Amino acid sequence: MRSLAWELLNQWERKKAYSETLLDRAFKRKKGLSHLDKAFTAELFYGTLRYLNQLDYIIDCFSKVNPKRIKVEVRNLLRLGIYQILYLRVPDAVAVYETVELAKGRFPIWIVNFLNALLRKVVREKENIKFPKDDLVTYLSLKYAYPDWLIRMWLKTFGKEDTIRLCKINNIPSPIVVRTNTLKTTREDLKRYLALEGIMSEPTRFSPDGLILREVKKSPLETTAYKNGYFFMQSEASQLIGYLLDPRPGEKILDGCAGVGGKATHLAQIMKNRGEIYAIESKEGRFRLLNKNLNKLGIKNVFPKLGDLRDVIKSFSHRYFDRILIDAPCSSLGALRKNVDIKWRHSKEDISRLRRLQETLLEEVVPYLRQKGVLLYTTCTFTAEENEEVIETFLKRHPDFSLENLANLYPNYRLLYTPKGYLKTLPHVHDLDGFFAARLSLDD
């Protein structure tokens, strides 16, 4: 499993692909892995990525070789070994031995000896590792493993104490949450089905269809309940979006950025498979999964369309849709507990670029919403630049739209709203992924 985790780290460095994609492909390729094997591989891979800059800092501090001369494959072995020493309940001697064994036969003996010496030094000195305290941004960046720009932004937005809380919780993997497919079963029945297969669960706090999986003895994707289409893997915060759009049976709905169909299939459930939902997705891989998920879940009223929203939308007549969902491409910083490498993939400049795209997508769909229709804008991030500022700019351009106060419409979720009536979930406050939603209505 260590060998596979190392291979994945090397692939991540070379291809810059998303970690989840790489792991899924690896597991499909290696079909004989047990659930425990997969879990340990994922822990090694994701955990090492989670603490990447901290592990590099330790390597650079302890290395007698110029850090710039350490090849990336060797550095990844060191990262993997140090992660086990610092964060896993693996005996130090085992962590060192297994890491060094991976190097034997692949690198010259001096590199093997270098690895062995550095890892043993980390074992001896691990209780004495310190991070520079003369600069708060650098200290928090290294202590909790986040890029400087993100720490700086969070300090400005949340202050020191909440930034530390946010850093800590985002380093804890999020629980596995599923959404009951109410077209086929009930939440209570799903809970029983999962228990029969060794998976214990409990209801989510806010979503009436969600279950949090607590004791997972096998992959949820290997259960009969999953194969029968009784549930969909979806975070609780994401599940709330369908309720806020509040589609009615028989209506015409647009999901402009459908992905693999998490929200579109939920909208279909709420509408009891009646009406029309047009789900637009631009990526072919996601589009294939979208179709697969529709079939598995028994969805009949979702019509998937492959292409860019800005092109596909032109095939509809103006004022065609009763409700429009724009789950906009974003920095995904609200999902760091699951997507551990997102923080290393983005920069501050990316947020400004994404905001321009978000504003463009909103502008594109305006002519296609009927009078008194509803437009729901959502992201899985909590940066004001991608959320509140996007909505404020939109409302200035479109005075015929009004911002609806979600607290007045759906008081069950009142703990999750801002004073202006936006949905804004925060990991360190609500123990949910970071999501934002603004509901806009088109006036007469």
N, C-alpha and C positions, 0 to 999 in steps of 0.2 A: 504494500500500500504506500510505503514511503517512496518507492521507485516511481509509482504512478503520480503521486503528488509532485515529485520533482519534475517529472516529464511535463505535467500541466503548468507548473511555474515557468518552465522554459518556453512552452508554447505561448503562454500569456505575454511574456516579454517579447517574443518574436512577432506574433500575429496581432497583438493588441486587441484580441477578441474579448468579448465579455466572459467573465469567469464562469458564470452559470452555463453559458453555451458550451464552453470547453469541457466542463464536467459532465454535462448531459451526453455529449458526443463520446466521451471516454467510457462512460458506463454502458452505452449502447454497443460500443466496440468490444468491451470485455464482459461478456454475458454471464460468466460464471461467478461473479462476485456476490458474496452474501450481503445482507442488509448491514451487518456490522462492519464488513470490509468497506462498503460504500460510505458509511457514516464516518469511519476513521479517515479515509482518504479525503472526504469533504472537509473534515475538521482541520487536517494538516494544510490543505490547499487554501481554504478560506481564511483560516487563522493566520497563516503566514502573510497573506495579502493584507489582512486587516492591520497588522502591525508593521507594515513594510518599512516605513522610514525610521521607526524606532530600532528595528533589527539592523538596518543599514548603519545607523549611528553607532550601535554597539560593535558591529564588525569593524568599522573604521577606527574606533577607539582602541580595539584590542589587537588589530592587525599590525604585524611587524613589516608587512609588505605594503608598498604604496597602494592605497585602496583603488586607485585608478587602474592598476595593473591586474586586479582580480577579475577574471572573466565572468560573464553573467551566469554561466552554468555552475561555476564554483561558488559564486555569491549566493545562488539559489540553494545550494546544499547547505551553506552556512546559515542562511535564513531559516531553512527547514529545521536544522539541528537546534539552533538557539530558541526557536519558537517552542519546541518540545521541552527544552530545559527550563524555560521561564513560565510556560503557560499550561502544560499538560501534566497529568499525573503519570508520567513515564519516568522510570528511574533514570537518573542522570547518566549512569554508565551505559544503559541501553540506548538512550538518545545519541550519545557520542558514538558508540560502536556501530549502530545501524547506519548512521550518516556516513561514517568513514568507510564502511563496507561498500556503500554505493559508489564511492570514488575509486575503489580499487579496480584495476583493469581498465579504467576509463581515462585516468589521468596519470602523469608521471608520478613517481614515488615522492618527489619533493612536495607536490601539491597535496598528496594524501597525508603526509606528515604535517604540512601546514594546517590542513583542516583539523587534524587530530589535536594539535597543539592549541589552536585558537578555541576550539570547543571546550577543551579541558580547562582552559583559562577562564572561560565564561562560567563553568561550573564552580570553580574556586571563588570567583569574584562576584557572583550574581547578586549577593546580598548588598554589595557595595556600589552597584551601578547607580550613577547620579546623572541628572540632566541639568544643563546650565540654567541657573535661575536669574541671571542678570537681565534677561528679556522675557517678559511674560508670554509673548506669542511663541517664541522659540521653545520655551519650557513646556507649555501646554501641547504644542505640536509634537514634541518628542515623547513626552510622558504618556500621552493618550493616542498618538499615532494618527495625526491629521495634517494635511498640508497647511502651510503658513497662511495662505490667503483665506482659507475657510475659517481658521481660528480667529483671524482678524475680523472677519465679517460677523461671526457669532458674538464676539466680544462687544462689537458695536451695537448689535441688535439686542442681545440678551444680558450683557454684563458678565462679570467673571464667574459668579457662583452658578448661574444657570448654564453657562457655557461648559463648565466642568461637569455638571449633571448630564448635559446633552452628550458630551464626549463619552462619558461612562456608559450610558444606556445604549448608545449606538455601537459600542464594542461588545454588546451582549446579543447573540443571535435571537432574532424574533421568533416567537412561537409559531408552530404550523397551524394555520387557520383554514378551514374549508367552508364553502357555502353550500347549504343543502339545495339540491335541485327539487324545488317544490312541485314541479310538473310530474315527478315520479315518486316522491316519498315525502315524509315529514322529518323535521329535525329530530324528534324523539325516536322515530324509527331508525333514522340514520345512525344515531348514537348507539342503538342496540346492535345494528348490523356491524358497526366498527368494533364494538366490544367483543362480539363473537369471533373476530379475527385478531384479537389481542391488542386493540388500540382503544385506550380510554380517552374520554373527551368530556368537555363541559361547555355549556352555552356561552357565547360571547356576551359582553356587557350591553352593547348597543344594537348590534344587528340581530333581528329576530330569526334569521336563517343561518347564523354562523355557529361553528363549533371550534373550540380550541383543542387541539390534540395534545394530551399530556403524557401518556405512556405509549410510545410508538415502538413496537417490537418488530414491525416490518414496514416497508415503504407504503404509504397510503396509495401510491399509484399501482401497487401490486395487489390491492384488495379487490374482492368481487364487487364491493359497493362502487368502487371507481369504475371498473370495467362495465358495470351496468348503468353508468351515468347518473349515479345518485348524488354526486357532489362535484364541485369545482374548487380547485385550489385558489383562494382569493383572500387577501388580508381583510381584516375587519373594517379598517378605514375605507378601503376601496369599495366594500360592500355598501357603505352608506350612500354612495353616489347615486345608485339606482333609486333609492327612496327619495332623494332630494329632487331628482328630475320628475318623479311621480308620474310616469306615463300611464295612460288609461287604455283599456282594451279597445281596439278599433282605430287608434290614432296612427298617424304617420310620424315616424321618429327617424332622426339622422344621428348615427354615431360616427362622427367625422374622423376619428383616430382610433380604430377599433382594436388594434393589436391582435391578440389571440382570442379575443371575444369575452373577456371577463365581465365587462359591463354590459355588452350587448346581450349576452345570454341571460344576465340577471334581469335586464329590462323585459326580455321575452317572458321570463317567469312571472314578473309582476303583471304583465299584460295577458297572462294565461294563454299565450300562443296566438293571440288575436290582434290583428292590426298589421302594420308594416314597419319593419326596422331595417334601414339600409346601413350596413356596416362597411365602412371604407377603410382599407388598409393598403399601404404602399409597398410593404416588404413582402416578397414572395414566400419566404420561409414562414413568417407569421400568418400570412394569408392561408397557407396550407393547414396550419394548426387551427386557425379559425374555423375552417370548413370541417376539420376532424372533430372539433369540440361541438359544433352544432349538431353533427350526426350523433355523437355519443350521448348528448344531453336530450336528444329528442326535440330540438328546437325547429319549429315550422315557419315562424314568421320573421326570421332574419334573412335578409338577402345580401350576401357579401359581394363587394365590388373591389377589384384590385386596381390600384392606381393612386395617384396623388389627389388629395381632396380638392385642390385648386382646379384640377382638370375634370374629375368625376362629377363634381357638383353641377357642372354646366349641363349635364344630361337631364336635370330636373327643371320643371317649370318654377317660376318665381312664386313665392308664398306657398310652397308645397307642404312644408313640414309643420306639424303642431308643436313639436319640441325638438330641440337640437342639443346634442351633447358634444362639447369639444374638450376631450381629455388630452390636453395639449402636450406635445413633446416638451420635456423640461429637463432640468439638471438632475432630477430624481434624488435629491439630497434627503428627502423624507424617507427613503427606503434603504438607508445605509446599513441597517441591521441585517438585511438580506443581501443587497448588492454591494458587497464589501469593497469592490474595486472602483466604484463610482467616484469616490473622493480622489483617486489618483488619475482618473480619466478626464476630469474637468478642470477648467481654470476660471478665474473671475471673468475673463473675456467671453467665455462660452455663455455665461448667463446673459450678457447683453445681446449676444447673437441669438440666443433662444427667445429672448423677449421680442425681438423683431419678428421672428417666425410666428410666435403666439399671436401677436397683434394682427399679422397678415391673415392667419387662419380665421380669426374672428370676423375680420372685414369680409372675407370671402363668403361666409354663410349668411350674412345679414339679409340679402335679398330673398332668401329662400325660406324665411320664417314667416308664418302667417300673422296677421294682426292678433294681438292678445296671446301670441305664442310665447313659449318659454325657451330661453337659451341658458344652458348650464355650462359654465367654464370651470374646469378642474385641472389640478396638477398634483403630482406626488412630491412636492417640495414646499418649503416654507420661506423662501426668499421673497421679500416685498417686491423686488424688481420684476419677478415672474408672476406675481399674484395681484396684490392690491394696486400696484402701479399700472399694470396692464388694464385692469378694470376701470380705474379712474380715467385713463387715457381714452378708453373705448366710450365711456359715458359722455365725455366732453365732445367726442366726434358724433355721437348719436344721442341727442337729447330726447328722441322718441322712445328710448329705452329707460327703464327704471330698475334700480337695484332693489330686490325684494329682501326683506329681513327674514332670514331663515328661522330665527327664534319665534317669530309670530306664526310661521307656517308649520313647523315641525318641532314643537317644544320638547319632545322626548330626547332630543340631542342637545339640549340647551347648554350642557357643560362644555360643549365643543365649539361654541360660537364666539366670535369677537363682538364687541359692542356695536359694530356696524352691521352685524348680521351675516358675516361670512362664516363658513365652516373653516376652522383651522385647527387641525389636530397636531400636537407636538409630542414627540417620543418621550421627552423628559417630564412632561406634565400629565399626559393622558395614557402613557404606555401603549400608544398606537403608532403606526407609521405616520409620518408627516404628510398630511393631505390638506389641500385647499379647495374650496368650492365657492363660487359666486353665482347666484341665480338671478337672471335678468329677464324682465318681461317687456314685450313690445306693446307700447300703448296704442290706443286708437288714433 
